[in-house]
């Protein structure tokens, strides 16, 4: 996997932008006091992605591991997240995936959003 040339610039832009604010169909964070907490958690995932991108051999698995770790950091505040906030967390991670051209979270986003990975269900059938 090759890191796109402008990835560092895009990571910087991503980290700098204000997060969990009303935009498109997202109404903004349900509990505004949690905005800095959630923003820090998302920015940590971005920093972790940047580290992988700058490494000698970035791989899908390394990025997916950073997603897994990043989402696990939301466990302590999971009950604070309403559906729209969980969707927004996932869309931020999808933005990061787009920066490095990562095609799949390997079911991690579905598991975070819905509590299960639909890929695992199809394996059982």
DSSP file (Angstrom, degrees, kcal/mol; ACC not computed):
  #  RESIDUE AA STRUCTURE BP1 BP2  ACC     N-H-->O    O-->H-N    N-H-->O    O-->H-N    TCO  KAPPA ALPHA  PHI   PSI    X-CA   Y-CA   Z-CA
    1    1 A X              0   0    0      0, 0.0     2,-0.5     0, 0.0    57,-0.3   0.000 360.0 360.0 360.0 132.1    0.0    0.0    0.0
    2    2 A X        -     0   0    0     55,-0.1     2,-0.4    99,-0.1    51,-0.1  -0.893 360.0-126.8-109.6 134.1    1.4    3.4   -1.0
    3    3 A X        -     0   0    0     -2,-0.5    97,-0.1    50,-0.2    98,-0.1  -0.615  32.5-111.6 -76.6 128.9    0.6    6.6    0.9
    4    4 A X    >   -     0   0    0     -2,-0.4     3,-1.6    95,-0.3     4,-0.3  -0.271  25.4-118.4 -58.4 147.9   -0.8    9.4   -1.3
    5    5 A X  T 3  S+     0   0    0      1,-0.3     3,-0.4     2,-0.1     4,-0.2   0.833 110.9  46.5 -59.9 -36.6    1.6   12.3   -1.7
    6    6 A X  T 3> S+     0   0    0      1,-0.2     4,-2.1     2,-0.1    -1,-0.3   0.227  78.8 109.6 -93.3  16.1   -0.7   14.9   -0.2
    7    7 A X  H <> S+     0   0    0     -3,-1.6     4,-2.8     1,-0.2     5,-0.2   0.905  75.1  52.5 -60.3 -44.9   -1.7   12.7    2.8
    8    8 A X  H  > S+     0   0    0     -3,-0.4     4,-2.2    -4,-0.3    -1,-0.2   0.906 110.2  48.8 -60.1 -41.0    0.2   14.8    5.4
    9    9 A X  H  > S+     0   0    0     -4,-0.2     4,-2.2     1,-0.2    -1,-0.2   0.911 112.8  47.8 -63.2 -42.9   -1.5   18.0    4.2
   10   10 A X  H  X S+     0   0    0     -4,-2.1     4,-2.5     2,-0.2    -2,-0.2   0.871 109.6  52.5 -68.8 -36.3   -4.9   16.3    4.4
   11   11 A X  H  X S+     0   0    0     -4,-2.8     4,-2.8     2,-0.2     5,-0.2   0.927 109.7  49.8 -62.6 -43.1   -4.2   15.0    7.9
   12   12 A X  H  X S+     0   0    0     -4,-2.2     4,-2.1    -5,-0.2    -2,-0.2   0.917 112.0  47.4 -61.6 -44.3   -3.3   18.5    9.0
   13   13 A X  H  X S+     0   0    0     -4,-2.2     4,-1.5     2,-0.2    -1,-0.2   0.913 112.6  49.9 -62.3 -43.0   -6.5   19.9    7.5
   14   14 A X  H  < S+     0   0    0     -4,-2.5     3,-0.3     1,-0.2    -2,-0.2   0.934 112.2  46.1 -62.3 -47.2   -8.6   17.1    9.1
   15   15 A X  H  < S+     0   0    0     -4,-2.8    -1,-0.2     1,-0.2    -2,-0.2   0.865 112.4  52.3 -64.9 -36.0   -7.1   17.6   12.6
   16   16 A X  H  < S+     0   0    0     -4,-2.1    -1,-0.2    -5,-0.2    -2,-0.2   0.770  89.4  95.4 -73.6 -26.0   -7.5   21.4   12.3
   17   17 A X  S  < S-     0   0    0     -4,-1.5     2,-0.2    -3,-0.3    -3,-0.0  -0.341  83.8-107.2 -74.4 149.5  -11.2   21.4   11.4
   18   18 A X        -     0   0    0     -2,-0.0     3,-0.3     1,-0.0     2,-0.3  -0.525  42.1-153.7 -72.1 134.9  -13.9   21.8   14.0
   19   19 A X        +     0   0    0     -2,-0.2    20,-0.1     1,-0.2    10,-0.1  -0.747  60.8  26.4-116.7 160.1  -15.7   18.6   14.6
   20   20 A X  S    S+     0   0    0     -2,-0.3     9,-2.0     1,-0.2     2,-0.3   0.817  84.0 134.1  61.5  34.5  -19.1   17.5   15.8
   21   21 A X        -     0   0    0     -3,-0.3     7,-0.4     7,-0.2    -1,-0.2  -0.758  69.2 -81.2-106.3 159.3  -20.7   20.7   14.6
   22   22 A X        +     0   0    0      5,-0.4     2,-0.3    -2,-0.3     5,-0.2  -0.405  67.5 144.2 -62.0 125.8  -24.0   20.9   12.7
   23   23 A X  B >   -A   26   0A   0      3,-1.8     3,-2.7    -2,-0.2     5,-0.2  -0.951  58.7 -21.3-162.4 147.7  -23.3   20.2    9.0
   24   24 A X  T 3  S-     0   0    0     -2,-0.3    -2,-0.0     1,-0.3     0, 0.0  -0.312 131.1 -20.4  50.1-120.3  -25.2   18.5    6.1
   25   25 A X  T 3  S+     0   0    0     -2,-0.1     2,-0.5    -3,-0.1    -1,-0.3   0.459 115.2 102.3 -95.3  -1.7  -27.6   16.1    7.8
   26   26 A X  B <   -A   23   0A   0     -3,-2.7    -3,-1.8     1,-0.1     3,-0.1  -0.727  59.0-156.7 -87.3 124.7  -25.8   16.0   11.2
   27   27 A X        -     0   0    0     -2,-0.5    -5,-0.4     1,-0.3    -1,-0.1   0.506  48.1 -98.6 -79.3  -2.6  -27.4   18.2   13.8
   28   28 A X        -     0   0    0     -7,-0.4    -1,-0.3    -5,-0.2    -7,-0.2  -0.226  63.2 -36.8  99.6 162.9  -24.3   18.7   15.9
   29   29 A X        -     0   0    0     -9,-2.0     3,-0.2     1,-0.1    -7,-0.1  -0.247  49.0-137.3 -61.3 140.8  -23.2   16.8   19.0
   30   30 A X  S    S+     0   0    0      1,-0.3     2,-0.6    50,-0.1    -1,-0.1   0.915  97.9  35.6 -65.7 -43.9  -26.1   16.0   21.4
   31   31 A X  S >  S-     0   0    0     49,-0.2     3,-2.4     1,-0.1     4,-0.4  -0.899  72.6-162.8-115.2 101.2  -24.1   16.9   24.5
   32   32 A X  G >  S+     0   0    0     -2,-0.6     3,-1.3     1,-0.3     4,-0.4   0.750  86.3  67.0 -58.7 -26.1  -21.9   19.9   23.7
   33   33 A X  G 3  S+     0   0    0      1,-0.3     4,-0.4     2,-0.1    -1,-0.3   0.745  98.0  55.1 -65.7 -21.0  -19.7   19.3   26.8
   34   34 A X  G <> S+     0   0    0     -3,-2.4     4,-2.9     1,-0.2     5,-0.3   0.564  81.3  92.9 -87.5  -8.6  -18.5   16.1   25.1
   35   35 A X  H <> S+     0   0    0     -3,-1.3     4,-2.7    -4,-0.4     5,-0.2   0.911  87.1  44.5 -54.3 -49.5  -17.4   17.9   21.9
   36   36 A X  H  > S+     0   0    0     -4,-0.4     4,-2.2    -3,-0.3    -1,-0.2   0.872 114.3  51.1 -65.5 -32.5  -13.7   18.4   23.1
   37   37 A X  H  > S+     0   0    0     -4,-0.4     4,-1.8     2,-0.2    -2,-0.2   0.951 114.5  41.5 -66.4 -49.4  -13.6   14.8   24.4
   38   38 A X  H  X S+     0   0    0     -4,-2.9     4,-2.4     1,-0.2     5,-0.2   0.892 113.4  54.0 -65.9 -39.5  -14.9   13.3   21.1
   39   39 A X  H  X S+     0   0    0     -4,-2.7     4,-2.9    -5,-0.3     5,-0.2   0.922 107.8  50.3 -60.9 -44.3  -12.7   15.7   19.0
   40   40 A X  H  X S+     0   0    0     -4,-2.2     4,-1.8     1,-0.2    -1,-0.2   0.899 110.3  50.1 -60.5 -41.1   -9.6   14.6   20.9
   41   41 A X  H  X S+     0   0    0     -4,-1.8     4,-1.5     2,-0.2    -1,-0.2   0.907 113.2  45.2 -65.9 -42.0  -10.5   10.9   20.3
   42   42 A X  H  X S+     0   0    0     -4,-2.4     4,-2.1     1,-0.2    -2,-0.2   0.919 112.0  51.7 -67.4 -43.2  -11.0   11.4   16.6
   43   43 A X  H  X S+     0   0    0     -4,-2.9     4,-2.4     1,-0.2    -1,-0.2   0.821 105.1  57.1 -64.4 -29.8   -7.8   13.5   16.3
   44   44 A X  H  X S+     0   0    0     -4,-1.8     4,-2.6     2,-0.2    -1,-0.2   0.907 105.8  49.6 -66.0 -40.8   -5.9   10.7   18.0
   45   45 A X  H  X S+     0   0    0     -4,-1.5     4,-2.6     2,-0.2    -2,-0.2   0.921 110.4  51.1 -62.4 -42.1   -7.0    8.3   15.3
   46   46 A X  H  X S+     0   0    0     -4,-2.1     4,-2.4     2,-0.2    -2,-0.2   0.915 110.5  48.7 -60.6 -43.0   -5.9   10.8   12.7
   47   47 A X  H  X S+     0   0    0     -4,-2.4     4,-2.2     2,-0.2    -1,-0.2   0.898 111.2  50.2 -63.8 -40.1   -2.5   11.1   14.4
   48   48 A X  H  X S+     0   0    0     -4,-2.6     4,-2.1     2,-0.2    -2,-0.2   0.900 110.2  49.9 -64.9 -40.2   -2.2    7.3   14.5
   49   49 A X  H  X S+     0   0    0     -4,-2.6     4,-3.0     2,-0.2    -2,-0.2   0.912 109.0  52.5 -62.1 -42.4   -3.1    7.1   10.8
   50   50 A X  H  X S+     0   0    0     -4,-2.4     4,-2.0     1,-0.2    -2,-0.2   0.903 107.7  51.8 -60.6 -42.0   -0.4    9.8   10.0
   51   51 A X  H  X S+     0   0    0     -4,-2.2     4,-0.7     2,-0.2    -1,-0.2   0.927 112.4  45.0 -60.7 -45.6    2.1    7.7   11.9
   52   52 A X  H >< S+     0   0    0     -4,-2.1     3,-1.1     1,-0.2    -2,-0.2   0.927 111.1  53.9 -63.3 -44.2    1.2    4.6    9.9
   53   53 A X  H 3< S+     0   0    0     -4,-3.0   -50,-0.2     1,-0.3    -1,-0.2   0.842 110.4  47.0 -59.6 -34.4    1.3    6.6    6.6
   54   54 A X  H 3< S+     0   0    0     -4,-2.0    -1,-0.3    -5,-0.2    -2,-0.2   0.560  93.4 102.2 -85.1  -8.7    4.8    7.9    7.4
   55   55 A X  S X< S-     0   0    0     -3,-1.1     3,-0.5    -4,-0.7    -3,-0.0  -0.233  85.9-109.9 -72.9 166.5    6.1    4.4    8.3
   56   56 A X  T 3  S+     0   0    0      1,-0.3     2,-0.3     0, 0.0    -1,-0.1   0.865 108.8  24.6 -65.5 -37.2    8.2    2.4    5.9
   57   57 A X  T 3  S-     0   0    0     -5,-0.0    -1,-0.3   -55,-0.0     2,-0.2  -0.641  72.9-173.4-133.2  78.0    5.5   -0.2    5.1
   58   58 A X    <   -     0   0    0     -3,-0.5     2,-0.3   -57,-0.3    -5,-0.1  -0.503  14.8-178.1 -68.0 137.4    1.9    1.0    5.7
   59   59 A X     >  -     0   0    0     -2,-0.2     4,-2.0     1,-0.1     5,-0.2  -0.917  41.9-112.7-133.6 161.0   -0.6   -1.8    5.3
   60   60 A X  H  > S+     0   0    0     -2,-0.3     4,-3.0     1,-0.2     5,-0.2   0.919 118.4  55.0 -54.6 -44.9   -4.4   -2.2    5.5
   61   61 A X  H  > S+     0   0    0      1,-0.2     4,-2.2     2,-0.2    -1,-0.2   0.882 105.9  50.8 -60.1 -40.6   -3.9   -4.3    8.7
   62   62 A X  H  > S+     0   0    0      2,-0.2     4,-1.7     1,-0.2    -1,-0.2   0.918 113.2  45.0 -65.3 -42.7   -1.9   -1.5   10.4
   63   63 A X  H  X S+     0   0    0     -4,-2.0     4,-2.1     2,-0.2    -2,-0.2   0.921 112.3  51.9 -65.4 -42.8   -4.6    1.1    9.6
   64   64 A X  H  X S+     0   0    0     -4,-3.0     4,-2.6     1,-0.2    -2,-0.2   0.866 107.0  53.4 -62.4 -35.9   -7.4   -1.3   10.6
   65   65 A X  H  X S+     0   0    0     -4,-2.2     4,-2.6    -5,-0.2    -1,-0.2   0.891 107.4  51.2 -65.3 -38.5   -5.6   -1.8   13.9
   66   66 A X  H  X S+     0   0    0     -4,-1.7     4,-2.6     2,-0.2    -2,-0.2   0.870 110.0  50.1 -66.2 -35.8   -5.5    2.0   14.5
   67   67 A X  H  X S+     0   0    0     -4,-2.1     4,-3.0     2,-0.2     5,-0.3   0.942 110.6  49.7 -64.4 -46.6   -9.3    2.1   13.8
   68   68 A X  H  X S+     0   0    0     -4,-2.6     4,-2.0     1,-0.2    -2,-0.2   0.932 114.6  43.8 -58.0 -48.0   -9.8   -0.8   16.3
   69   69 A X  H  X S+     0   0    0     -4,-2.6     4,-1.2     2,-0.2    -1,-0.2   0.930 114.2  50.8 -63.1 -45.8   -7.8    1.0   19.0
   70   70 A X  H >< S+     0   0    0     -4,-2.6     3,-0.5     1,-0.2     4,-0.3   0.913 111.5  46.3 -60.4 -45.1   -9.4    4.4   18.2
   71   71 A X  H >< S+     0   0    0     -4,-3.0     3,-1.7     1,-0.2     4,-0.3   0.859 106.4  59.3 -67.0 -34.1  -12.9    3.0   18.4
   72   72 A X  H >< S+     0   0    0     -4,-2.0     3,-1.3    -5,-0.3     4,-0.3   0.787  95.2  65.3 -65.0 -24.7  -12.1    1.2   21.6
   73   73 A X  T << S+     0   0    0     -4,-1.2    -1,-0.3    -3,-0.5     3,-0.3   0.637  95.1  59.1 -70.8 -13.0  -11.2    4.6   23.1
   74   74 A X  T X> S+     0   0    0     -3,-1.7     3,-1.3    -4,-0.3     4,-0.6   0.522  78.7  91.5 -89.3  -6.4  -14.9    5.5   22.7
   75   75 A X  G X4 S+     0   0    0     -3,-1.3     3,-1.0    -4,-0.3     4,-0.4   0.890  82.1  54.8 -56.5 -41.8  -16.0    2.7   25.0
   76   76 A X  G 34 S+     0   0    0     -4,-0.3    -1,-0.3    -3,-0.3    -2,-0.1   0.718 120.9  30.6 -67.4 -19.1  -15.9    4.9   28.1
   77   77 A X  G X> S+     0   0    0     -3,-1.3     3,-1.6    -4,-0.1     4,-0.7   0.247  84.6 112.9-119.4  11.3  -18.3    7.4   26.4
   78   78 A X  G X< S+     0   0    0     -3,-1.0     3,-1.2    -4,-0.6    -2,-0.1   0.862  76.8  53.8 -55.4 -39.8  -20.3    5.0   24.2
   79   79 A X  G 34 S+     0   0    0     -4,-0.4    -1,-0.3     1,-0.3    -2,-0.1   0.716 102.3  59.6 -69.8 -19.2  -23.5    5.6   26.2
   80   80 A X  G <4 S+     0   0    0     -3,-1.6     2,-0.6     2,-0.1    -1,-0.3   0.660  89.4  90.0 -77.9 -16.9  -23.0    9.4   25.6
   81   81 A X    <<  -     0   0    0     -3,-1.2     2,-0.1    -4,-0.7   -52,-0.0  -0.702  62.9-160.5 -87.6 119.8  -23.2    8.8   21.9
   82   82 A X     >  -     0   0    0     -2,-0.6     4,-2.5     1,-0.1     5,-0.2  -0.381  42.3 -89.4 -84.8 178.8  -26.6    9.0   20.2
   83   83 A X  H  > S+     0   0    0      1,-0.2     4,-2.6     2,-0.2     5,-0.2   0.900 127.9  50.2 -57.5 -44.3  -27.1    7.5   16.8
   84   84 A X  H  > S+     0   0    0      1,-0.2     4,-2.2     2,-0.2    -1,-0.2   0.893 110.7  50.1 -62.8 -38.8  -26.1   10.6   14.9
   85   85 A X  H  > S+     0   0    0      2,-0.2     4,-2.4     1,-0.2    -1,-0.2   0.901 110.5  49.3 -67.2 -39.9  -22.9   11.0   17.0
   86   86 A X  H  X S+     0   0    0     -4,-2.5     4,-2.3     2,-0.2    -2,-0.2   0.917 111.1  50.2 -63.7 -42.0  -21.9    7.4   16.3
   87   87 A X  H  X S+     0   0    0     -4,-2.6     4,-2.5    -5,-0.2    -2,-0.2   0.897 109.9  51.0 -60.8 -39.3  -22.6    7.9   12.6
   88   88 A X  H  X S+     0   0    0     -4,-2.2     4,-2.4     2,-0.2    -2,-0.2   0.902 107.2  52.6 -67.3 -40.6  -20.4   11.0   12.7
   89   89 A X  H  X S+     0   0    0     -4,-2.4     4,-2.0     1,-0.2    -1,-0.2   0.945 112.0  47.0 -56.8 -47.6  -17.6    9.1   14.4
   90   90 A X  H  X S+     0   0    0     -4,-2.3     4,-2.4     1,-0.2    -2,-0.2   0.894 110.3  51.4 -62.8 -40.3  -17.8    6.6   11.6
   91   91 A X  H  X S+     0   0    0     -4,-2.5     4,-2.0     2,-0.2    -1,-0.2   0.869 107.9  52.7 -68.7 -33.8  -17.9    9.2    8.9
   92   92 A X  H  X S+     0   0    0     -4,-2.4     4,-1.9     2,-0.2    -1,-0.2   0.924 110.4  47.9 -63.7 -42.0  -14.8   10.9   10.3
   93   93 A X  H  X S+     0   0    0     -4,-2.0     4,-2.6     1,-0.2    -2,-0.2   0.887 108.7  54.1 -66.1 -37.2  -13.0    7.6   10.2
   94   94 A X  H  X S+     0   0    0     -4,-2.4     4,-2.3     2,-0.2    -1,-0.2   0.882 105.4  54.1 -62.9 -36.5  -14.2    7.1    6.6
   95   95 A X  H  X S+     0   0    0     -4,-2.0     4,-1.7     2,-0.2    -2,-0.2   0.922 109.7  47.2 -60.7 -43.2  -12.6   10.5    5.8
   96   96 A X  H  X S+     0   0    0     -4,-1.9     4,-1.4     1,-0.2    -2,-0.2   0.901 109.7  52.9 -65.2 -40.2   -9.3    9.3    7.2
   97   97 A X  H  X>S+     0   0    0     -4,-2.6     5,-2.8     1,-0.2     4,-0.5   0.898 107.2  52.9 -60.8 -39.9   -9.6    6.1    5.3
   98   98 A X  H ><5S+     0   0    0     -4,-2.3     3,-0.7     3,-0.2    -1,-0.2   0.875 101.9  59.5 -63.5 -37.2  -10.2    8.1    2.1
   99   99 A X  H 3<5S+     0   0    0     -4,-1.7   -95,-0.3     1,-0.2    -1,-0.2   0.901 117.5  30.7 -58.6 -40.8   -7.0   10.1    2.8
  100  100 A X  H 3<5S-     0   0    0     -4,-1.4    -1,-0.2    -3,-0.2    -2,-0.2   0.345 111.7-116.9-101.6   6.1   -4.9    6.9    2.7
  101  101 A X  T <<5 +     0   0    0     -3,-0.7     2,-0.6    -4,-0.5    -3,-0.2   0.857  52.8 165.9  61.2  37.4   -7.1    5.1    0.2
  102  102 A X      < -     0   0    0     -5,-2.8    -1,-0.2    -6,-0.2    -2,-0.1  -0.768  20.8-164.5 -83.6 122.5   -8.0    2.4    2.7
  103  103 A X        +     0   0    0     -2,-0.6     2,-0.4     1,-0.2    -1,-0.1   0.762  62.8  29.2 -84.2 -25.7  -11.0    0.5    1.2
  104  104 A X        -     0   0    0      1,-0.1    -1,-0.2    -7,-0.1   -40,-0.1  -0.990  45.8-156.9-142.3 142.9  -12.3   -1.4    4.3
  105  105 A X    >   -     0   0    0     -2,-0.4     3,-1.2    -3,-0.1    -1,-0.1   0.383  54.5-118.7 -89.5   2.3  -12.4   -1.1    8.0
  106  106 A X  T 3  S-     0   0    0      1,-0.2    -2,-0.0     2,-0.1    11,-0.0   0.873  71.2 -51.8  60.8  39.4  -12.7   -4.9    8.0
  107  107 A X  T 3> S+     0   0    0      1,-0.0     4,-2.3    12,-0.0    -1,-0.2   0.363 111.0 118.0  85.3  -5.0  -16.1   -4.6    9.7
  108  108 A X  H <> S+     0   0    0     -3,-1.2     4,-2.2     1,-0.2     5,-0.2   0.887  74.7  48.9 -65.3 -39.3  -14.9   -2.4   12.6
  109  109 A X  H  > S+     0   0    0      2,-0.2     4,-2.9     1,-0.2     5,-0.2   0.917 112.3  48.5 -67.7 -41.8  -17.2    0.5   11.7
  110  110 A X  H  >>S+     0   0    0      2,-0.2     4,-3.3     1,-0.2     6,-0.8   0.914 111.1  50.8 -61.9 -42.0  -20.3   -1.7   11.4
  111  111 A X  H  X5S+     0   0    0     -4,-2.3     4,-1.6     4,-0.2    -2,-0.2   0.911 113.6  44.9 -63.6 -41.3  -19.5   -3.3   14.7
  112  112 A X  H  <5S+     0   0    0     -4,-2.2    -2,-0.2    -5,-0.2    -1,-0.2   0.926 120.0  40.6 -65.5 -45.1  -19.1    0.1   16.4
  113  113 A X  H  <5S+     0   0    0     -4,-2.9    -2,-0.2    -5,-0.2    -3,-0.2   0.917 134.3  15.6 -72.6 -44.6  -22.2    1.5   14.8
  114  114 A X  H  <5S-     0   0    0     -4,-3.3    -3,-0.2     2,-0.3    -2,-0.2   0.515  99.3-112.0-114.2  -8.0  -24.6   -1.5   15.0
  115  115 A X  S  <<S+     0   0    0     -4,-1.6     2,-0.3    -5,-0.6    -4,-0.2   0.466  91.1  57.7  88.7   0.4  -22.9   -3.8   17.6
  116  116 A X  S    S-     0   0    0     -6,-0.8     2,-0.6    -9,-0.1    -2,-0.3  -0.986  77.9-119.1-155.5 162.4  -22.2   -6.5   15.0
  117  117 A X    >>  -     0   0    0     -2,-0.3     3,-1.4     1,-0.1     4,-1.1  -0.928  16.0-152.5-105.5 114.9  -20.3   -7.1   11.8
  118  118 A X  H 3> S+     0   0    0     -2,-0.6     4,-1.8     1,-0.3     5,-0.2   0.774  94.6  66.1 -59.5 -24.2  -22.7   -8.2    9.0
  119  119 A X  H 3> S+     0   0    0      1,-0.2     4,-1.2     2,-0.2    -1,-0.3   0.866  98.1  52.9 -62.8 -35.0  -19.8  -10.0    7.4
  120  120 A X  H <> S+     0   0    0     -3,-1.4     4,-1.1     1,-0.2    -1,-0.2   0.852 105.5  54.5 -69.1 -33.7  -19.7  -12.3   10.3
  121  121 A X  H  X S+     0   0    0     -4,-1.1     4,-0.9     1,-0.2     3,-0.4   0.907 106.3  50.7 -65.1 -41.5  -23.4  -13.1    9.9
  122  122 A X  H  < S+     0   0    0     -4,-1.8    -1,-0.2     1,-0.2    -2,-0.2   0.794 104.9  57.9 -69.2 -26.5  -22.9  -14.1    6.3
  123  123 A X  H  < S+     0   0    0     -4,-1.2    -1,-0.2     1,-0.2    -2,-0.2   0.820 103.9  53.1 -69.5 -30.1  -20.0  -16.5    7.3
  124  124 A X  H  <        0   0    0     -4,-1.1    -1,-0.2    -3,-0.4    -2,-0.2   0.748 360.0 360.0 -77.3 -23.2  -22.4  -18.3    9.6
  125  125 A X     <        0   0    0     -4,-0.9    -1,-0.2    -3,-0.1    -2,-0.2   0.477 360.0 360.0 -82.4 360.0  -25.0  -19.0    6.9
